[in-house]
């Protein structure tokens, strides 16, 4: 099958950048990204400096491909009907109610996509799971497509993304691996080959790895779990370092010099955040329990428990430094995004850290170079529970520039590794560094 039209349902952090790069590298294929969120689509079609996703290099990709063979639209049915290949890149949050609430992935948006595709499609389609999904979700999608469809033949592929926010465009240009899972039937393998041929336009074939569907679905959960485990492991050791007088940076470097371990994901921090790690590990825990693997489930659940412990421990250090009471203390929180080079603040440690300090009486001044004031207050409104103030601006202000920070403030906390924070002179105030950036002589590290 020759692919001339691709549709991607979901214009978020995965769908937007991924489809932009496919369009750039495959100029003979029309790529249409659709979403029911009109504001998001308007932003993708708007000025390049206000795209809804911030990623270094993304604006240049969109500038070249948009209007040529890359399009953003709310006309979902039209794009489905025209496409031979459809990517599903919608959100899969953790369920908040029903069986598996608090751990299992909520697949309602994926299932809605499958129903929509089945009802609209008049010709054969290759449907690709791009969202992070529990193993054996393809079975559910195929069941919906076959039940709701009108005699159309559908092939289901799994093509998980392995992008790191902040380096997503480079990750797409030079992927460690592209993973494609398909059914081991003749038609399934033909569908796999169509997707292989698309990626082969710029990815060396040696880096395109094909598997069965179930291996591909599980690979994303497993990869994120392994990365998060490294973060929790080094953070657990940071607590031991503080008790014994060992230096966590020196320890990290010593461990990372072992070529079997390597240096990546071994920096002590206030904990991991983002839309993937916690959600995917909880999903993995739920799956393990579902299959009766309770010991395995508890092993992976401990990764989350250590992460929560680290966030709480870092906040408690600051509270203890001021004698257990932050009433009236002015505390700056620098960094709201869950990591540098992104404007994504979902599940950011800063949100929970700020809540604990606020509950203890602190007056907060918050700054992040890429997260807007509106987004910060939206996060507070969404994530804070009993501690959310009636007047959301009471005791909380958001700065629009790092230069607006008054260094007579009681303390500065650095929660995201933005380069601007590393270069700034904080020598006139006490700094609590949650990211283990201990090399700058400008930093005076607070000891709890």
Long-range contacts (C-beta under 8 A, 24 or more apart in sequence): 1-84, 1-124, 1-126, 1-190, 1-191, 1-194, 2-84, 3-29, 3-84, 3-85, 3-126, 3-194, 3-197, 3-198, 4-28, 4-29, 4-30, 4-84, 5-29, 5-30, 5-32, 5-82, 5-83, 5-84, 5-85, 6-30, 6-31, 6-32, 6-83, 6-84, 6-85, 6-86, 6-87, 7-32, 7-34, 7-79, 7-80, 7-82, 7-83, 7-85, 7-86, 7-87, 8-32, 8-33, 8-34, 8-86, 8-87, 8-89, 8-130, 9-34, 9-35, 9-76, 9-80, 9-86, 9-87, 9-88, 9-89, 9-90, 9-113, 9-116, 10-35, 10-87, 10-88, 10-89, 10-90, 10-91, 10-130, 10-131, 11-35, 11-37, 11-40, 11-41, 11-44, 11-52, 11-72, 12-40, 12-52, 12-53, 12-89, 12-90, 12-91, 13-53, 13-165, 13-168, 13-275, 13-344, 14-89, 14-130, 14-131, 14-161, 14-163, 15-87, 15-89, 15-130, 16-44, 16-51, 16-52, 16-53, 16-58, 17-53, 17-55, 17-58, 17-61, 17-163, 17-168, 17-169, 17-172, 18-87, 18-89, 18-130, 18-161, 18-163, 18-172, 19-70, 19-87, 20-58, 20-61, 20-62, 20-65, 20-66, 20-70, 21-61, 21-169, 21-172, 21-173, 22-198, 23-65, 23-68, 23-69, 23-70, 24-61, 24-64, 24-65, 24-70, 25-201, 25-202, 26-69, 26-198, 26-201, 27-65, 27-68, 27-69, 28-69, 29-69, 29-198, 30-69, 30-71, 30-82, 31-65, 31-69, 31-70, 31-71, 32-71, 32-72, 32-73, 32-79, 32-82, 32-83, 33-70, 33-71, 33-72, 33-73, 34-72, 34-73, 34-74, 34-75, 34-76, 34-79, 34-80, 35-72, 35-74, 35-76, 36-74, 36-76, 38-74, 41-72, 41-73, 41-74, 44-72, 45-72, 53-343, 54-341, 54-342, 54-343, 54-370, 55-165, 55-166, 55-168, 55-169, 55-341, 55-342, 56-166, 56-167, 56-169, 56-170, 56-341, 57-169, 57-170, 58-168, 58-169, 61-169, 76-116, 77-116, 77-120, 80-116, 80-117, 80-120, 80-121, 80-125, 81-120, 81-121, 81-122, 83-125, 84-123, 84-124, 84-125, 84-126, 85-125, 85-126, 85-128, 85-194, 85-195, 86-117, 86-125, 86-126, 86-127, 86-128, 87-128, 87-130, 87-159, 88-113, 88-114, 88-127, 88-128, 88-129, 88-130, 88-131, 88-141, 89-130, 89-131, 90-131, 91-131, 92-131, 92-132, 92-133, 92-279, 93-279, 94-279, 94-282, 94-283, 100-286, 102-282, 103-282, 103-283, 103-285, 103-286, 104-134, 104-282, 104-283, 104-286, 105-132, 105-133, 105-134, 105-279, 105-283, 107-133, 107-134, 107-137, 107-140, 110-137, 110-141, 111-140, 111-141, 111-144, 114-140, 114-141, 114-144, 114-145, 114-148, 115-144, 115-148, 117-145, 117-154, 118-144, 118-145, 118-147, 118-148, 118-149, 118-150, 118-152, 118-154, 119-148, 119-149, 119-150, 121-149, 121-150, 121-152, 121-154, 122-150, 122-152, 123-152, 124-152, 124-153, 124-154, 124-155, 125-152, 125-154, 125-155, 126-154, 126-155, 126-157, 126-191, 126-194, 126-195, 127-154, 127-155, 127-156, 127-157, 128-156, 128-157, 128-158, 128-159, 128-195, 129-156, 129-157, 129-158, 129-159, 129-160, 129-217, 130-159, 130-160, 130-161, 132-160, 132-161, 132-220, 132-221, 132-224, 132-276, 132-279, 132-280, 133-158, 133-217, 133-220, 134-217, 134-221, 134-283, 134-286, 134-287, 135-214, 135-217, 135-218, 135-221, 135-287, 136-214, 136-217, 137-217, 138-181, 138-213, 138-214, 138-217, 153-187, 155-182, 155-183, 155-187, 155-188, 155-190, 155-191, 156-182, 156-183, 156-213, 157-181, 157-182, 157-191, 157-192, 157-195, 157-213, 158-182, 158-213, 158-216, 158-217, 159-195, 159-216, 160-216, 160-217, 160-219, 160-220, 161-220, 162-220, 162-223, 165-274, 165-338, 165-339, 165-341, 165-342, 165-344, 166-339, 166-340, 166-341, 166-342, 167-341, 173-202, 175-203, 175-207, 176-207, 177-207, 177-208, 177-209, 178-203, 178-207, 178-208, 178-209, 179-209, 179-210, 179-211, 179-216, 179-219, 180-208, 180-209, 180-210, 180-211, 180-216, 181-210, 181-211, 181-212, 181-213, 181-214, 181-215, 181-216, 181-217, 182-210, 182-212, 182-213, 183-212, 183-213, 184-212, 220-280, 221-280, 221-281, 221-283, 221-284, 221-287, 222-284, 224-276, 224-277, 224-280, 224-281, 225-280, 225-281, 225-284, 225-300, 225-303, 227-265, 227-277, 228-272, 228-277, 228-278, 228-280, 228-281, 228-303, 228-307, 229-300, 229-303, 230-264, 230-265, 230-266, 231-265, 231-269, 231-271, 231-272, 231-277, 231-307, 232-272, 232-302, 232-303, 232-304, 232-306, 232-307, 232-310, 233-306, 234-265, 234-266, 234-267, 234-268, 235-268, 235-269, 235-271, 235-306, 235-307, 235-310, 236-306, 236-310, 237-268, 238-268, 238-310, 238-436, 239-309, 239-310, 239-313, 242-448, 248-436, 249-436, 249-438, 249-439, 252-436, 267-435, 267-436, 268-435, 268-436, 269-310, 269-349, 269-434, 269-435, 269-436, 270-310, 270-311, 270-314, 270-349, 270-350, 270-353, 270-415, 270-434, 270-435, 271-307, 271-308, 271-310, 271-311, 271-314, 271-349, 272-307, 272-338, 272-349, 273-338, 273-339, 273-345, 273-346, 273-347, 273-348, 273-349, 273-350, 273-351, 274-338, 274-339, 274-344, 274-346, 274-347, 274-348, 275-344, 275-346, 275-347, 277-307, 277-347, 278-304, 278-307, 278-347, 279-347, 311-349, 311-352, 311-353, 312-356, 314-353, 314-432, 314-434, 315-352, 315-353, 315-356, 315-357, 316-356, 316-448, 317-432, 317-446, 317-447, 317-448, 318-357, 318-411, 318-413, 318-432, 318-446, 318-448, 319-356, 319-357, 319-360, 320-448, 321-411, 321-430, 321-432, 321-446, 321-447, 321-448, 322-410, 322-411, 325-360, 325-361, 326-357, 326-360, 326-361, 326-362, 327-360, 327-361, 327-362, 328-361, 328-363, 329-361, 329-362, 329-363, 329-410, 329-411, 330-362, 330-363, 330-365, 330-406, 330-409, 330-410, 330-411, 331-357, 331-362, 331-363, 331-364, 331-365, 331-409, 331-410, 331-411, 331-412, 331-413, 332-364, 332-365, 332-366, 332-367, 332-405, 332-409, 332-411, 332-412, 332-413, 333-357, 333-364, 333-365, 333-366, 333-367, 333-413, 333-415, 334-367, 334-368, 334-402, 334-405, 334-412, 334-413, 334-414, 334-415, 334-416, 334-418, 334-421, 335-367, 335-368, 335-414, 335-415, 335-416, 335-417, 335-418, 335-421, 336-366, 336-367, 336-368, 336-371, 336-375, 336-376, 336-379, 336-415, 336-416, 337-368, 337-370, 337-371, 337-416, 338-416, 339-416, 339-417, 340-416, 340-417, 340-418, 340-419, 342-370, 343-370, 343-371, 343-372, 343-375, 345-371, 345-375, 345-376, 345-379, 348-379, 348-415, 349-415, 349-434, 350-415, 350-416, 351-379, 351-380, 351-383, 351-384, 352-383, 353-413, 353-415, 353-434, 354-380, 354-396, 355-380, 355-383, 355-384, 355-387, 358-384, 358-387, 358-389, 358-395, 358-396, 359-387, 362-395, 363-395, 363-396, 364-395, 364-396, 364-397, 365-397, 365-398, 365-399, 365-405, 365-406, 365-409, 366-396, 366-397, 366-398, 366-399, 367-398, 367-399, 367-400, 367-401, 367-402, 367-404, 367-405, 368-416, 368-418, 369-402, 369-418, 369-420, 373-398, 373-400, 411-446
